[in-house]
Every structure is written in C-alpha cells, then in structure tokens.
Amino acid sequence: MCDDYAKLQYVDVNITHCDKSGMKVLSALNDSGAQISVIRSDVLGSLHVPYVGKVKLRGIVGSAVSANLVKLDVALSNSENDMSWRPLVYISSATVFNRF
C-alpha cells in the first residue's frame, strides 16, 4: 500500500441564495484545480437558488449526465464577523455523485 497520495482537504463554507434569507454551513472539498464546483441537489434542501442553465458532465468512464447550473453565494465560515460573500455558479445534480 502506498501512502504517497496527497490527502484531500476540506473547508467549512456558508452557502445561501441571492437574497440571503436562508443559509447552510457545509464541509466542502478544497479543490484549487477545479474549473467549476459541483453540489448535489439534495444538499441545497430548501434554498431556492436561481437556475441559470444546463450542462452535461462526463466522468472518466460512462456516458454524460445532464445537470443544472445554479447560482449561490458562498463564504468561508471561518469568521462570523467577516463574511465575504462571493457569487458563484455551481453544477447541481441529483445523479452526479451516484454516477461518478
């Protein structure tokens, strides 16, 4: 067994929709090489996020999966006093993690 692999790193983030009327705290993978972030649609729960389009995701194997693009406001949750919200577009799909 090889232990030379880099360990995955996670950060706590706050997510909300554009009007900031609801908020959730999540543990998110800190992936500095990602072109876009992916969130399971069931994680969004009762947050009503704006739908901005559709995309197809393809993993290393298998066929492509359709997914929605949604807009969320995201902030690191390391400080309650300084929430620097950033509007980001996420891919949201119920099937993404079941397939990949």
N, C-alpha and C positions, 0 to 999 in steps of 0.2 A: 504494500500500500504506500503510495506516495503522498507526503504531506506538503508538497511544494506549491500547491494551489493557493491562490490568494483567497482570503476569507471575504465573504460578502459583508458589506457594511450597510447598516440601516440608520435612518434618521427619523425622528418624530416630526410630522408636519401637520398643520391645520389646513383643512380644506373647507371651502364654502362656495356658495353660488354668488352670482354678481351682486345681489342686493344685501349680502352679508346677514341675512335673517336667520340662518342656521349654520352650525359649524360642527365638524367632526375632527378628532385627532386620530391620525393613523401612523403606523410604522411603515416607512417607505424605503425601498431599496435605493441606495445612493449609487446611481449608475452614471458616471460622468461621461460615458461614451454613447449614451442613448440619444437618438435623434428626436424621439417623442416618447412620452410616458404612457403607460397603459394602466388602466384601473378597471377592475371587474365591476360590472353594472350593479351587482347586489351590494357592493361596498358603499355606493352612493346613497343607498337607502332612501330616505325621504327628501333628500336635497333635490330641488327642481333646478337642474342645470340646463343652460341653453344648448340645444343641438345645433351644430354648425356644418355638418356634412357627414359623408360616409367614406370609408376606406376599406381596402382588402389587405389583410395581414397574411403573410406566408412564413411558416417556420422552415426549419432545415429540411423536414420531410412533410409529406402530406399536401393536401390542397389548401387553397387560400380560404380565409374566414372573413366574412363581412363584419364590420364593426362601425359603431357611431363615433363621430368626433364630437366632443363636448367641451365647453369652456368652464374652467374652475378658477377660483382664486386660491392660491397656495402660499403659505408662510411657514417658515421653520418655527417649531413650537418651543424653542429654547429660551424664549424670554416673553413673559406676559406683557411687559411694558412696551416692547418694540416689535410689533407685528408688521413686518414689511411685506405686504401682500403683493403677489405677482400674478397677473392674469396669464394662464397657460391653457393650451389646448391639449386635451387628453384623448386617447382612444379608449372607448368604453364598450365592453362586450361581455355578454354572459358566457360565451363559449371560448374565449381566448385561452384561458389557463387550463381548460379541460382538453384542448387540442394540442397545445404546445408543451 
